[in-house]
Amino acid sequence: MSPLLSISGITINLEDTEVVHGLDLSINAGEIHAIMGPNGSGKSTLVNTLMGHPKYEITGGSAQFHDQDLLAMEPAARAKAGLFLAFQYPKEIAGVSLRSFLFAAYKSQMTARDPTIKSISPVKFQKLLEEHMQRLGMDVAFAERSLNQGFSGGEKKKAEVLQMSVLSPSLALLDETDSGLDIDALKVVAEGVNRLRSPEFSAIIVTHYARLLEYITPDHIHVMVKGKIVESGGKELAQKLEKEGYAPYGVKE
């Protein structure tokens, strides 16, 4: 069976500066991968590029997702194919409730998998949404607030975990989702990922510290420094990084 995501020799530029240098990465269905590295190592550049952010220029290499040429797909097509990005800094959308946003996204993205979803009624979707919120221990009134407007950092991350739960992507890209979270919000994020964990769900967790990985056990950990993956291993690698930092890779912190 071919990998869910296969990246070969990808090179990425940002404003004429090469940020990612010939990176290779392979992820099988059902696997959780963590990419750790110091600030400026290209971690966020990689996942934003995979989602199709227009400010990043791909100058070499390839990426296959579900055996399709990912780099030839528009961002909306990537989402419909099962790719999901949890932003490091989620945007606010005034006047659009979280519920309305999710209802539109659910019908748009899930129709590609099941055409009958296009006709789901608001009442049925509300019931489905409330079920997901109850599993995550969230107050159903939270869904009536304008998307991310006035949300705390933790609430924004909880909203993205809810989006991920409802949309059920085959590959979630979590871009420093643990950034600035208190311990309770961190546990909500971790529980959301762990609840989705199955042969049909994979994730790339981008993080600077090993704190989140105390609650999510990845199958593989990769250390990314200066635009390249310099080491890969299991959970013991995160423990090593927690003790030694990135100094062994020539990084001054």
N, C-alpha and C positions, 0 to 999 in steps of 0.2 A: 504494500500500500504506500502511495506517495505521501509526503508530508502535507500537513494542512497549509503551512506557510514555508516557503523555501526562498531564501534570499541568497543571491550569489554575486559577490564582488560589487556590491552597491556603493557608489560614490555620490556624495551629496554636497552641493554648494549652497551657501547662504551669502547673498550679496557679493558674489565673485570670490568668496573664500571657501576653500574646501574644508568641510567640517567632519564628514564621514569618509573614511578612506578604504574602499574595497572590502566592505564588511560582508561576512558570510554568517548565516543563521538559519537553522532548520527547526521547525516546531511541529510535532505530531499532534493529532487530535487527542484531546484529553489532558494535555500537558500544561503545567504552569511554569513559566520561565521568569526569572527575575534578572533584570539588568541593573547592575550597581556601578557607580562611578562618581568621581568628583564633579563639581559644577563645571560646565563647559566642555564635557567630554563627548557630547554629541548624542546623548541618550534621548532627550526630548526631540531633537532634530530627526532622529530615526523614526520614532513612532508617529510624529506629525507628518512626515513624508509618506509613510505607509498609508495614512488616512487620506492623503491627497492635498495637504496644505499648499496653496499656490506660491508661497514665498520661497519654497525650497526647490532647487533645481537638481534634477538627477542627471549626472554626467556620465554614468557608467553602471554596468551591472544589470541585474534582473531580479524580479520578485514574482513568484507564483503563489496564488491563493486559491484553494479548491481547484487546482490545475488550470487556473485562468491567469492571464497576464495582468497582474494587479496594477502595474504602472500605466497600463493603457486605459484603465477604467476611470470614469469620473468619480468624485467623492461620493455622490449619492448612490452610484452603482456599487461602490465598495461597501457602503452601509447595508444596502439591500442584499448583498452577497453574504453578510454576516459579520462584518468588521465593525467594531465599536471603539470610540476613543473617549476616555474620561479625561477631561482637560485638567491641566495643572491650575489654571485660573479660569473657571467657568464664567461665561458671559451672562449678563443680566438681560432679560427681555421683558420690558415693562408692558403691562396690560394683557399678557398672555399667561394664563394659569399653568401651573405644572401639569395639571390634569389634561387641559386642552392640548398642550404641547405633546404630551405622551400619546394622546388619542390619535393625533395626526401622524406622529412618527410610527406608531404601532400599525396603523392601517397601511401606510406607505411602505414600510420596510418588510412587514410580515406577509404582505400580499404575494411577494415573490416566492414565498415558501408554501403558502396556502391561499389560493385565490378567493376562497369563501370569506376570509377575514375582512376583505374590502367592505363587506356589507354588515359588519358587526355594529350593533346599535350602541348609542351612548350609554344606555342602561346596562347592557351586558358588559361593556368595557369598564364601567364604574365598579361593577362587582368584581371583575378580574383585578382591577387596580387595587381595590380595598384588600383583596386576598394577599396580594404581594406586599402591601404596606403592613398588614398584620404580621406576616412572617418576619418582616424586618423590624417589628416593634415600633412602627411609626404611627403617629396620630393621623387619621384620615383627613383632618382639616388642613394638614400641611399641603395637600395637593391643590388646594384652592388659592394658594398664594401665587403672585406673579413670579415667573421663573427666575430664581436666584436674586430677585430684587429685595434688598434688605436682609438677605440671608447671611448668617455668620459663615465663617470658613467651613466649620463642621457641617452646617446645614446644606451648604452647596455640595459637599462631598456625599452627604446622605442622599441628596436628590439625584446625583449621578449613579449611585448604587441602585436606587429605585429604577432609574431608566434602564440600567443594565439588566436588572432582574426582569422587567417587563418585556424588553426587546429580545432577551435570550440570544445574544450573539454567539457565533461559533468561535470567535477570537476577540477578546477584549484587550485593549491597549490602555493601561492605567499609568498615566503620566504624572508621577510624583503625587499620587492621590493622598499620601500620608503627610504631605507638606503642611505644617502648621496645625495639625490636629491634636486635640487633647486625647487622653487615653480612651474615653468613652466613644468619641467619634471614630477613633482608630479601630476600635472593636467592631463598630457597625460596618465599616468598610470591609474588614477581614471576614466578618460573618456573612456579608453579602457575597463575597467571592467564594467562600467555602461552601455556601448553600448551593451555588450554581455548579460547583465542581462535579464533572461527570465526563463520560467519554465524548459527549457532544459539546463540551465547553473547554476552551483553552484561554490562556491569558499571558500577556507580557506585562510584568510589573516593573515599572521604572522607579527606582528609589535611590536616594543618596545614603540612607542609613539602613541598618538591619532591623530597626524597631518593628516595622510592619511584618517582617518575616518571622517574628516571634509568634505570630497568630496565623500566618499562612505558610505552609511548608511547600516551597517550590520543588519541582522535579529537577530543575537545573538552575544554576546561578552563573551569570556571566559578568565579568569585570570589564568595563569599557573605559578606556583611557585614551585621550587624544584621538578620538574618532575610530578606534579599533577595539575589538574584543581581544584582550590580552591574556585572559585566563577563564576557564570554565570548570565547574565542579558541582558538588552537592551542597547541602545546607551547612556543612562544616566550613565552606568558603565564606559564608556570611559571618560566621563566628570569628574567623580569622581576620576579616576586614574590621569587625567591631573592635578587636584588640589592637591591630596594627595600623588601621587606616590604609591610606593609599600610598604611603611613603615607599613601600617596597617596589612600587611601579614607577618611581621617579617623580611622584607628585608631592609638591610642598603645600601643605594645608595650613 
